[in-house]
Amino acid sequence: MSSTPASSRIPIVPLRASGIASLHDENDAAPSESAYADLVRRQLALLGEDPDREGLVRTPERVAKAMDFLTGGYGMTLEDVVGSALFEEEHENMVMVRDIELYSLCEHHMLPFFGKAHIAYIPNGKIVGLSKLPRIVDIFARRLQVQERLTEQVAKAIEEVLAPRGVGVVIEAFHMCMMMRGVEKQNSRTITSALRGVFRDDAKTRDEFLRLAYSSAR
């Protein structure tokens, strides 16, 4: 890992209210999941449903398990995900992994948004195992999110891990909160980017990255 000062590092797990159990508390998983299921049961009743009817009787437990998975990023750290997959290497050209599928939950409506991330970096003496880049995306995508923050968090995490000469991240996603409700625009896609180092400061490098990233747009 790089020697980034602790004060400038991104928080891996947001602070939680004191005394409130989390689905991701390692020593309290079952009681927390049960408590979440109780909330879902109450929600079904508030919607006018009968939580005891055959099709819904196990829904609260299923929803609790699904949310445990979909927000699993709160229990993940960069150290756990990257591990020892850092390698000394003098490669000086762009490394890019494109079309990384991502699924997240909008923090405003808790509805899904989904799409692809395109990540590139220029090494500065170190490279990381390619499979670790999608795993870094998952750390932050599997939380309640906004796409703008997710893009920045992925870029900052790669900076922390590799201290590269530059990092570029582009995310393109469809948001169900725009498609299922509100403006109900089915074909709108949100694109965000975060550029660091030479990707921000060198026009030629920036243009190469953006051309490669946006060439995947369907």
N, C-alpha and C positions, 0 to 999 in steps of 0.2 A: 504494500500500500504506500501511497505517497505520504510525504511529511506535511500535508496541509494542516495549518493550525486548527486546533479543535474549535475555536470560536467561529471559523468560516465554513465548517463542514455542515452538510445538510443533515437535519434531524432525521434519523432512520425511522423512529416510531414517535408520532406526536404524543404530547403529554395528555394524559387522561384525567378525568375528574377523580379526585381522591375517594377511594372506597367503592368505586363502581367496577364491578367485574367485567371483563372483556371476554368475547368468544375466543380470544387468542391467548388468554392467560394459561400458561403451561400447566400450572398446578390446580386449575379450577375449570377445566374444559367442560366436563359433563354438567355441573351445576349451571354454568353460564349458558350453555346450549339449551338447557331445560328452561331457563328464565326467558331466553329469547323466544322459544316455542310458545311460552305462555303469552307473550306479547302478540305473537302472530294470531293465536287463538282469539284473543280479545279484539284484534283488528278485524278478523272475519266476522265476528258478531256485530261490530260497529258498521260494517258494510251491509248488514242485513242478512247475512248468511247464517246457516246453522252449522257451527263447527263440529257437530256430532253426526252429521249425515255421512254416508259411506264414502263419498268421494273426497271429503275434506278431513276425515278424522285423523289422518296421519300427515296432513299438509303442514301443520306447524313444525313438526320435527324435520320434515323435508326442507322447508324454507330455512330453518336454523342451520342445517348442514350445508345448504347451498350458500348461505351468506358467510359461513365460516370459510368456505373455499374462495368465494369471490372477493373477500376482504383479507385473504391470507397474507397480503403484503405487509400488514401491520406487525406480523411476527417474523419478518425476514430482515436480514441485515446484509450489507455488502460483503462483509467478511465471510458470512456463511455461504453466500452464493458464489463468490469468486474463488474463495479458498486459495489453493496453491497454483491456480491456473494462470500465473504470470510468468513470462519468459523473457529473458534478455535477448534482444534481437536488434540488429542494426538496420532493419528495413526502414526506409525513409519516405515511402510513398503512401498514398491513401489506402486505408483498409475500410471496406464498406460492407455492411450486411443490410440488405434491402428487403422490404416486404415482410417485416416481422409482425405477425398477427397479434393484435392486442384487444382485450376486452376489459372494460372498466365500468364503474357506476358513477353517474353524475351526482355530485354532492347536493345539488339543488333540488332534485326530484327523486333521487335514488333510482333512476331509470338507466338502462345500459347505454353506453356508447362504445363503438367498436370500429376497428380499421387497421391501419398498418403504420409501423414506424420504420424509418430509414435512418441508419446510424453510420457515421464514418468518423475516423480519427486518423491523424498522422502521428506515428509513433515517435517517441523521444527516448529510444533505447530499450523500450519494453513493449510487448504485445500481450494481449489477453486471449485465452481460448475463445474461439468464435461463438461457441454455444453460450458463453457467459453474457453476451450482449442481449440476447432475448430474455435471459433470466433477470438481468438488471431492469429491463422494461417491466417484467412481471412484478418486481418488488413494488413499484410505484403505481402500476396500473391496477393491481388488486387492492385498491383502497377506494374510499370515496374521493372523487377527484374532479378537477376541471382540466380540460385538455391543455390549457396554457401552462398551468403549474406542472403537469405531468411532463411536458416537453422540457422544461427547465430542469426538473429534478433528474431526468435521465442524463442530460448533458453534464450537470454538476457531478453526478455520481461517477461518470466515466473520467472526468477530470480528476476526481479524488483518487480513483483506482490507478490511473496510468500516468498522470501528469504529462499528457501528450503535447505536441506542438499545436494541436488544434482539434476541436471536436465540432461535429455538425449533427444535428438531430432534426428530422422533419417527421411530423405525425399528421396523417390525414384520416379523418374519422367521420362516421355517421352517428348522429345523436338521436336516440329515440325520443327524447324530450321535445325535439323539434319535429319529429316524424309522426308520432302517435298522438300528440296533443299540441296545444298552442297554435303555431302557424301551420302545422301539418304539411310541411314541405318535404316530399319524399326523396328528392334527388339532391338535396343540399349537402355538401361535404365541407367540413371545417379543416383547414390546413394551418398548422402552426410550425414554427421553426425556432431553433436555438443555435447560435453560432458562437464559437469560442476560439481564441487564438488566431491562427492563420486563416481559418475559415471566415472569420470576421474581418481581418485586416488585409488580406491579400485577395484582390478582386479575381484573379485568375483561378485560384484554389476554390474560392467561394462559388464561382460560376460553374466550375467542373462538378462540384458536389451537388449543387441545386439542379443542374441538368440531369445528372444521374438519378437523383431522387425523384424529380418530377416526371421523368420519362416513364416511371412505373404507373403513373396515374391512369386509371381506366375510364 
